[in-house]
Amino acid sequence: MLALSLAGCATLERQGELPQQGPAIPPAAPRTVGVDALTTAEHKKLVAQFGGEYHWPAAESYLNAILVKLAASSDVPTTPYRVTILNTPVVNAFALPSGNLYISRGLLALANDSAEVAAVMAHEIGHVTARHAAARAEREKQAAVIASAATVIQSRQKGEEVENNQRLSFASFSRQQEIDADRIGVNVIARAGYDPYGAARFLASLGRSTALRAELLGQKTKDKPDILATHPSTPERIAQATLAARQISAPGIGASDRAGYLAAIDGITFGEDPSEGIVRGRRFLQPRLRFAFSAPDGFVLDNTPRALLGRAPGGVEAVRVDSVPDNAGGPLENYLASGWLDGLLRSSIQTGQVNGMPAAFGTARAGEWNFRVAVVRKDGDIYRLLFAARAMDDATLAKFDQSIQSFRQLTDEEAAKVKPLKLQIVKAGLTDNVDAFARRMATVDRPLDIFLLLNGLSHGASLKYGEAYKIVVDQ
């Protein structure tokens, strides 16, 4: 529980209202299922893990038109491709060997033109045409056999040593596959008539997105390469993609169609889907489950599939909110003391209510961390609110208790008013500037930085009269 409370980790990306941590890609699905996923239960399961399909006809038509060109320019032009947009704000894309590509709407929001999104799809096509899935599966199988043999023939210690070496080797192998897929993708989009520098531009936006998210969540970015990472660092990928593009042409050659791409995504949902709950600053609203919760001042919330996580600046305080089925239906103080939370001080357990709902409260200690916990019974579930702090003085305890008391039921009318944010494409007028557009953003945290990120702009940039830009608006 402590690790999950303090992690708040994510890969790609939510900046204020940008996408939250989503489920990891199922190991058995991307690039490993060699059947027509559109007619299998595997496809349905895969799509369900990413929020279901997101239907936006203009974007679907635009992406499939790009795929027609990419397929004809790929190393295996006979493979039929089709794209499915996933209803998740997580920036992600992957492909199956059958030719089915998946792109999240979070990725569509981050991309800025046809060359960028073509580069993403061509990268995934590169994995398919190079048969990377089969190579990875064979490499993993060999590594398992070698490590097992070392354990049997020599010793457990030797087996662990061999296994660690195999893990390092596989990580390097996987990173090389990503670089290869980037290189293949750059060449494919160039042959299809797109700007080959689109790959580097999108990777740059991806890197900025990761960095901004880390800042918002109070996380430190890695300053040293991770030799066990299965993906190369973003700067390395940008450098390699730029080098590949330079070997093809000078910048400015090839289609990018920014205006056409932005028109295709005008109006798509941005950020969380209300059915999964939405974060607005330090407030969390869950209209489907009918509850609301507010974290203490200064906390940054992250809505993950397993729990709502929050962190205070510097990571010295954290919160986790989740729920479990109320199968036993007994006294809440019994559930609180049932062993799911290590370090609970049984003498601290008290019973009471939270906004008319039965509740039990307690404190716990584990190592250098102190916890304030509450469990609340609502609609057949037990909601668990766990706060962590290095120093639990009276002021901190009072702050946490106030946040616990913010947990309340939403009325039907309140739930109906919870709407998703939308991307809106607007053209810059003569007097418009970056600050003016940032003030129109319906995001709570860092609206200027998010506006710049979404539009591929740097601080100090000027808007071009008549040019189209992305802003985030309330529905």
C-alpha positions as CSV (number, residue, x, y, z in Angstrom):
1,M,0.0,0.0,0.0
2,L,2.8,2.4,0.8
3,A,4.5,1.8,-2.5
4,L,1.3,2.4,-4.4
5,S,0.4,5.4,-2.3
6,L,3.7,7.2,-3.0
7,A,4.4,6.1,-6.5
8,G,2.0,8.2,-8.5
9,C,4.0,7.0,-11.5
10,A,3.0,7.1,-15.1
11,T,4.6,6.7,-18.5
12,L,2.6,8.8,-20.9
13,E,1.2,11.6,-20.0
14,R,-1.3,13.9,-18.3
15,Q,-0.4,17.5,-17.9
16,G,-2.9,18.9,-15.5
17,E,-5.8,17.5,-17.5
18,L,-3.7,15.5,-19.9
19,P,-3.9,11.7,-19.9
20,Q,-3.5,9.6,-16.9
21,Q,-1.7,6.4,-16.3
22,G,-3.4,3.6,-18.1
23,P,-3.1,-0.2,-18.1
24,A,0.1,-1.7,-19.4
25,I,-0.2,-3.2,-22.8
26,P,-1.2,-6.9,-22.3
27,P,1.9,-9.0,-23.0
28,A,0.0,-11.4,-25.1
29,A,-1.7,-8.7,-27.3
30,P,0.5,-6.2,-29.0
31,R,2.8,-7.5,-31.7
32,T,2.3,-11.1,-30.6
33,V,-1.2,-12.2,-31.7
34,G,-0.9,-13.4,-35.3
35,V,-4.7,-13.6,-36.0
36,D,-7.3,-11.2,-37.2
37,A,-7.9,-9.5,-33.9
38,L,-11.0,-7.7,-35.1
39,T,-12.9,-11.0,-35.0
40,T,-11.5,-12.4,-31.8
41,A,-12.2,-12.1,-28.1
42,E,-8.6,-11.0,-27.8
43,H,-9.3,-7.8,-29.6
44,K,-12.4,-7.1,-27.5
45,K,-10.4,-7.7,-24.3
46,L,-7.5,-5.5,-25.5
47,V,-9.8,-2.7,-26.5
48,A,-11.7,-3.0,-23.2
49,Q,-8.5,-2.5,-21.2
50,F,-8.0,0.8,-22.9
51,G,-11.5,2.3,-22.3
52,G,-13.2,0.8,-25.4
53,E,-13.2,2.2,-28.9
54,Y,-13.5,5.9,-29.5
55,H,-15.5,6.8,-32.5
56,W,-14.8,10.1,-34.3
57,P,-15.6,9.6,-38.0
58,A,-13.5,12.5,-39.2
59,A,-10.4,11.3,-37.4
60,E,-11.0,7.6,-38.4
61,S,-11.3,8.5,-42.0
62,Y,-8.2,10.7,-41.9
63,L,-6.1,8.0,-40.3
64,N,-7.2,5.3,-42.6
65,A,-6.4,7.5,-45.6
66,I,-2.9,7.8,-44.2
67,L,-2.7,4.0,-43.7
68,V,-3.5,3.4,-47.3
69,K,-0.4,5.4,-48.3
70,L,1.8,3.8,-45.6
71,A,0.7,0.3,-46.6
72,A,1.6,0.8,-50.2
73,S,5.0,2.2,-49.2
74,S,5.8,-0.4,-46.5
75,D,8.2,-3.4,-46.9
76,V,5.2,-5.7,-47.1
77,P,2.6,-3.7,-49.1
78,T,0.2,-6.6,-49.3
79,T,-0.7,-6.5,-45.6
80,P,-4.1,-4.9,-45.0
81,Y,-4.1,-2.3,-42.2
82,R,-6.9,-0.8,-40.2
83,V,-6.8,1.7,-37.3
84,T,-8.8,1.6,-34.1
85,I,-8.9,4.7,-31.9
86,L,-8.8,3.8,-28.2
87,N,-10.9,5.8,-25.7
88,T,-8.0,6.6,-23.4
89,P,-6.1,9.8,-22.7
90,V,-2.9,7.8,-22.3
91,V,-0.5,8.6,-25.2
92,N,0.0,5.2,-26.7
93,A,0.0,3.3,-30.0
94,F,0.7,-0.4,-30.9
95,A,0.0,-2.9,-33.7
96,L,-0.8,-6.5,-34.1
97,P,0.9,-8.7,-36.8
98,S,-2.5,-9.0,-38.5
99,G,-2.2,-5.3,-39.5
100,N,-4.6,-3.9,-36.9
101,L,-3.2,-0.6,-35.5
102,Y,-4.4,1.0,-32.3
103,I,-3.9,4.7,-31.5
104,S,-5.2,6.5,-28.4
105,R,-7.1,9.7,-28.5
106,G,-4.5,11.0,-26.1
107,L,-1.9,10.6,-28.8
108,L,-4.1,12.3,-31.4
109,A,-4.3,15.3,-29.0
110,L,-0.6,15.5,-28.8
111,A,0.2,15.1,-32.5
112,N,0.1,18.3,-34.6
113,D,0.1,17.2,-38.3
114,S,-0.3,14.3,-40.6
115,A,3.4,13.6,-40.8
116,E,3.7,13.2,-37.0
117,V,0.8,10.8,-36.7
118,A,1.9,8.9,-39.9
119,A,5.3,8.5,-38.2
120,V,3.7,6.9,-35.2
121,M,1.7,4.4,-37.4
122,A,4.7,3.7,-39.6
123,H,6.8,2.9,-36.5
124,E,4.2,0.3,-35.5
125,I,4.1,-1.0,-39.1
126,G,7.9,-1.3,-38.8
127,H,7.5,-3.7,-35.9
128,V,5.1,-5.8,-37.9
129,T,7.1,-6.0,-41.1
130,A,10.4,-6.7,-39.3
131,R,8.6,-9.5,-37.3
132,H,9.9,-8.1,-34.1
133,A,7.3,-10.0,-32.1
134,A,8.6,-13.3,-33.2
135,A,12.2,-12.3,-32.6
136,R,11.3,-11.1,-29.0
137,A,9.5,-14.3,-28.3
138,E,12.4,-16.4,-29.4
139,R,14.9,-14.3,-27.4
140,E,12.8,-14.6,-24.3
141,K,12.5,-18.3,-24.7
142,Q,16.3,-18.7,-25.2
143,A,17.0,-16.6,-22.1
144,A,14.6,-18.7,-19.9
145,V,16.3,-21.9,-21.1
146,I,19.8,-20.6,-20.5
147,A,19.0,-19.3,-17.0
148,S,17.2,-22.5,-16.0
149,A,20.1,-24.7,-17.2
150,A,22.6,-22.6,-15.3
151,T,20.5,-23.1,-12.1
152,V,20.2,-26.9,-12.6
153,I,23.8,-27.6,-13.7
154,Q,25.7,-25.1,-11.5
155,S,23.9,-23.3,-8.7
156,R,21.1,-21.0,-7.8
157,Q,23.6,-18.1,-7.4
158,K,25.0,-18.8,-10.9
159,G,21.5,-19.0,-12.3
160,E,20.6,-15.6,-10.9
161,E,23.8,-14.2,-12.3
162,V,23.1,-15.6,-15.8
163,E,19.4,-14.4,-15.5
164,N,20.6,-10.9,-14.8
165,N,23.0,-11.0,-17.7
166,Q,20.2,-12.2,-20.0
167,R,17.9,-9.4,-18.7
168,L,20.6,-6.8,-19.6
169,S,21.0,-8.4,-23.0
170,F,17.3,-8.5,-23.7
171,A,16.9,-4.8,-22.7
172,S,19.6,-3.9,-25.2
173,F,17.9,-6.1,-27.8
174,S,14.5,-4.5,-27.2
175,R,16.0,-0.9,-27.4
176,Q,17.5,-1.8,-30.7
177,Q,14.2,-3.0,-32.0
178,E,12.7,0.4,-31.2
179,I,15.5,2.3,-32.9
180,D,15.0,0.0,-35.9
181,A,11.2,0.6,-36.0
182,D,11.8,4.3,-35.8
183,R,14.3,4.1,-38.8
184,I,11.8,2.0,-40.8
185,G,9.0,4.3,-40.0
186,V,11.0,7.4,-41.2
187,N,11.7,5.8,-44.5
188,V,8.1,4.6,-44.9
189,I,6.6,8.0,-44.4
190,A,9.1,9.6,-46.7
191,R,8.2,7.1,-49.5
192,A,4.5,7.8,-48.8
193,G,5.1,11.5,-49.4
194,Y,5.1,12.7,-45.8
195,D,7.7,15.0,-44.1
196,P,10.3,12.5,-42.7
197,Y,11.1,15.0,-39.9
198,G,7.6,14.3,-38.5
199,A,8.9,11.5,-36.3
200,A,11.5,13.7,-34.6
201,R,8.9,16.4,-34.0
202,F,6.4,14.0,-32.4
203,L,9.2,12.4,-30.2
204,A,10.2,15.9,-29.0
205,S,6.5,16.6,-28.0
206,L,6.5,13.2,-26.2
207,G,9.6,14.1,-24.3
208,R,8.2,17.5,-23.2
209,S,4.9,15.8,-22.2
210,T,6.8,13.3,-20.0
211,A,8.9,16.1,-18.4
212,L,5.9,18.3,-17.7
213,R,3.9,15.4,-16.2
214,A,6.8,14.6,-13.9
215,E,6.9,18.2,-12.7
216,L,3.2,18.3,-12.0
217,L,3.4,15.0,-10.0
218,G,6.5,16.2,-8.1
219,Q,8.6,13.3,-9.6
220,K,12.2,13.5,-10.4
221,T,13.2,12.7,-14.0
222,K,16.0,10.2,-14.5
223,D,19.3,11.8,-15.0
224,K,21.1,8.6,-15.9
225,P,20.4,6.0,-18.6
226,D,18.6,2.9,-17.4
227,I,20.4,-0.1,-18.8
228,L,17.4,-2.3,-18.1
229,A,15.0,0.0,-20.0
230,T,13.3,-1.7,-23.0
231,H,12.9,1.6,-24.8
232,P,15.7,4.0,-25.7
233,S,15.7,7.4,-24.1
234,T,13.7,10.0,-25.9
235,P,16.7,12.3,-26.8
236,E,18.4,9.2,-28.3
237,R,15.4,8.4,-30.4
238,I,15.0,12.0,-31.5
239,A,18.7,12.1,-32.6
240,Q,18.4,8.8,-34.5
241,A,15.1,9.8,-36.2
242,T,16.6,13.2,-37.2
243,L,19.7,11.5,-38.6
244,A,17.5,9.1,-40.6
245,A,15.4,12.0,-42.0
246,R,18.6,14.0,-43.0
247,Q,19.7,11.0,-45.1
248,I,16.5,11.4,-47.1
249,S,16.0,15.1,-47.6
250,A,16.3,18.6,-46.2
251,P,13.6,19.9,-43.8
252,G,10.5,21.3,-45.4
253,I,10.1,18.6,-48.1
254,G,7.1,16.3,-47.8
255,A,3.5,16.7,-46.8
256,S,2.5,17.6,-43.2
257,D,-1.1,19.0,-43.7
258,R,-1.4,20.6,-40.2
259,A,-4.7,22.3,-41.1
260,G,-6.3,19.1,-42.4
261,Y,-5.1,17.1,-39.4
262,L,-6.4,19.6,-36.9
263,A,-9.7,19.8,-38.6
264,A,-10.0,16.0,-38.3
265,I,-9.5,16.1,-34.5
266,D,-11.6,19.2,-33.9
267,G,-14.0,18.4,-31.0
268,I,-12.5,15.1,-29.8
269,T,-12.6,14.4,-26.1
270,F,-9.6,15.6,-24.2
271,G,-8.4,14.0,-20.9
272,E,-10.4,11.6,-18.8
273,D,-13.7,10.0,-19.8
274,P,-16.2,10.9,-17.0
275,S,-17.2,7.2,-16.8
276,E,-13.8,6.6,-15.2
277,G,-13.8,9.8,-13.1
278,I,-12.3,13.1,-13.8
279,V,-9.7,15.2,-12.0
280,R,-10.2,19.0,-11.7
281,G,-7.3,20.4,-9.8
282,R,-7.4,18.8,-6.4
283,R,-11.0,17.7,-6.9
284,F,-12.1,14.2,-8.1
285,L,-15.6,13.6,-9.5
286,Q,-16.9,10.1,-10.3
287,P,-20.4,10.5,-11.8
288,R,-20.8,6.7,-12.6
289,L,-20.1,5.7,-9.0
290,R,-21.7,8.9,-7.7
291,F,-19.0,10.3,-5.4
292,A,-16.7,13.3,-5.1
293,F,-13.5,13.8,-3.2
294,S,-11.1,16.7,-2.6
295,A,-7.4,16.3,-1.7
296,P,-5.7,18.7,0.6
297,D,-4.4,22.0,-0.8
298,G,-1.4,21.7,-3.0
299,F,-1.9,18.0,-3.8
300,V,-1.7,16.8,-7.5
301,L,-4.1,14.0,-8.3
302,D,-3.6,11.1,-10.7
303,N,-6.5,8.9,-11.7
304,T,-5.1,5.5,-12.4
305,P,-7.0,2.3,-13.3
306,R,-6.4,0.8,-9.8
307,A,-6.8,3.9,-7.6
308,L,-6.9,7.6,-7.3
309,L,-3.4,8.7,-6.2
310,G,-2.2,12.1,-5.0
311,R,1.0,13.7,-4.0
312,A,2.0,16.8,-2.1
313,P,5.0,18.9,-3.4
314,G,8.2,17.2,-2.7
315,G,6.6,13.8,-2.1
316,V,6.4,14.2,1.6
317,E,2.7,13.5,1.7
318,A,0.5,11.2,-0.4
319,V,-3.1,9.9,-0.6
320,R,-4.7,6.8,-2.2
321,V,-8.4,6.3,-2.7
322,D,-9.8,3.0,-3.9
323,S,-12.7,0.6,-3.3
324,V,-13.4,-3.1,-2.7
325,P,-16.6,-5.0,-2.7
326,D,-18.3,-5.2,0.7
327,N,-18.7,-8.9,0.7
328,A,-18.8,-9.5,4.4
329,G,-21.1,-6.7,5.4
330,G,-19.9,-6.7,9.0
331,P,-18.8,-3.8,11.2
332,L,-16.4,-1.5,9.4
333,E,-14.0,-1.5,12.4
334,N,-13.6,-5.2,11.9
335,Y,-12.7,-4.7,8.2
336,L,-10.3,-2.0,9.2
337,A,-8.5,-4.4,11.6
338,S,-8.7,-7.4,9.2
339,G,-5.0,-7.2,8.2
340,W,-5.2,-5.4,4.8
341,L,-3.2,-2.5,6.2
342,D,0.2,-3.2,7.9
343,G,1.1,-1.2,11.0
344,L,-2.4,-0.4,12.0
345,L,-2.6,0.8,15.6
346,R,-5.7,-1.0,16.8
347,S,-6.1,1.3,19.8
348,S,-6.7,4.2,17.3
349,I,-9.7,2.7,15.6
350,Q,-12.9,4.8,15.9
351,T,-16.3,4.6,14.2
352,G,-18.4,7.4,12.9
353,Q,-19.8,8.8,9.7
354,V,-18.7,10.7,6.6
355,N,-21.5,12.8,5.2
356,G,-24.1,10.4,6.5
357,M,-22.3,7.2,5.4
358,P,-21.0,4.7,8.0
359,A,-17.2,4.9,8.5
360,A,-14.3,3.8,10.6
361,F,-11.0,5.6,11.2
362,G,-7.6,4.7,12.4
363,T,-3.8,5.5,12.2
364,A,-0.9,3.3,11.3
365,R,2.9,3.4,11.2
366,A,5.4,1.8,8.8
367,G,9.0,2.7,8.9
368,E,9.4,6.4,8.6
369,W,5.8,6.9,7.4
370,N,2.7,7.6,9.3
371,F,-0.8,7.0,8.0
372,R,-4.3,8.3,8.5
373,V,-6.9,5.9,7.1
374,A,-10.7,5.9,6.8
375,V,-13.0,3.2,5.3
376,V,-16.5,4.3,4.2
377,R,-19.4,2.1,3.3
378,K,-21.3,3.2,0.2
379,D,-23.6,1.3,-2.3
380,G,-22.3,-2.2,-1.5
381,D,-18.6,-1.2,-1.6
382,I,-16.0,-0.1,0.9
383,Y,-14.1,3.0,0.0
384,R,-10.6,3.2,1.5
385,L,-9.0,6.6,2.0
386,L,-5.3,6.3,2.9
387,F,-3.1,9.3,3.7
388,A,0.6,9.1,4.3
389,A,3.0,11.6,5.8
390,R,6.5,11.5,7.1
391,A,5.5,13.7,10.1
392,M,1.9,13.3,11.4
393,D,1.5,16.4,13.7
394,D,-1.9,17.8,14.8
395,A,-2.1,20.2,11.9
396,T,-1.4,17.4,9.3
397,L,-3.9,15.1,10.9
398,A,-6.6,17.8,10.9
399,K,-5.8,18.5,7.2
400,F,-6.2,14.8,6.4
401,D,-9.4,14.5,8.4
402,Q,-10.9,17.5,6.5
403,S,-10.1,15.8,3.2
404,I,-11.7,12.6,4.4
405,Q,-14.9,14.6,5.2
406,S,-14.9,15.9,1.6
407,F,-15.8,12.4,0.5
408,R,-19.5,12.6,-0.4
409,Q,-22.2,11.3,-2.7
410,L,-23.0,13.1,-5.9
411,T,-26.7,13.8,-6.7
412,D,-28.1,12.7,-10.0
413,E,-28.2,16.3,-11.1
414,E,-24.5,16.9,-10.1
415,A,-23.5,13.7,-11.9
416,A,-25.3,14.7,-15.1
417,K,-23.3,18.0,-15.2
418,V,-19.9,16.2,-15.2
419,K,-18.8,16.5,-18.8
420,P,-15.5,15.7,-20.6
421,L,-13.3,18.4,-21.9
422,K,-12.9,18.9,-25.6
423,L,-10.3,19.9,-28.0
424,Q,-11.3,23.0,-30.1
425,I,-9.4,24.2,-33.1
426,V,-9.4,28.0,-33.3
427,K,-7.6,30.4,-35.7
428,A,-5.4,33.2,-34.4
429,G,-6.7,36.7,-34.9
430,L,-4.6,39.9,-35.4
431,T,-4.4,40.7,-31.7
432,D,-4.2,37.1,-30.4
433,N,-1.1,35.9,-28.6
434,V,0.0,32.9,-26.6
435,D,-1.1,34.3,-23.2
436,A,-4.6,35.1,-24.6
437,F,-5.1,31.6,-25.9
438,A,-3.7,30.1,-22.6
439,R,-6.4,32.0,-20.7
440,R,-9.0,30.2,-22.7
441,M,-7.8,26.8,-21.7
442,A,-10.2,24.9,-19.5
443,T,-7.3,23.2,-17.7
444,V,-6.7,23.8,-14.0
445,D,-2.9,23.3,-13.8
446,R,-0.3,25.0,-16.0
447,P,-2.6,26.2,-18.8
448,L,0.2,28.1,-20.6
449,D,2.5,25.1,-20.6
450,I,-0.2,22.8,-21.8
451,F,-1.2,25.1,-24.6
452,L,2.4,25.3,-25.8
453,L,2.8,21.5,-25.5
454,L,-0.3,20.7,-27.4
455,N,0.7,23.0,-30.2
456,G,4.4,22.2,-30.4
457,L,5.4,25.7,-29.4
458,S,8.2,26.9,-27.2
459,H,8.1,29.7,-24.6
460,G,8.4,33.1,-26.2
461,A,6.7,31.8,-29.4
462,S,4.4,34.1,-31.4
463,L,1.1,33.0,-33.0
464,K,0.7,33.3,-36.8
465,Y,-2.4,35.3,-37.9
466,G,-4.9,32.9,-39.5
467,E,-3.1,29.7,-38.3
468,A,-5.1,27.1,-36.5
469,Y,-4.3,26.1,-32.9
470,K,-5.6,23.6,-30.3
471,I,-7.2,24.8,-27.1
472,V,-9.1,22.8,-24.4
473,V,-12.6,23.8,-23.6
474,D,-15.6,22.7,-21.5
475,Q,-18.2,20.9,-23.4
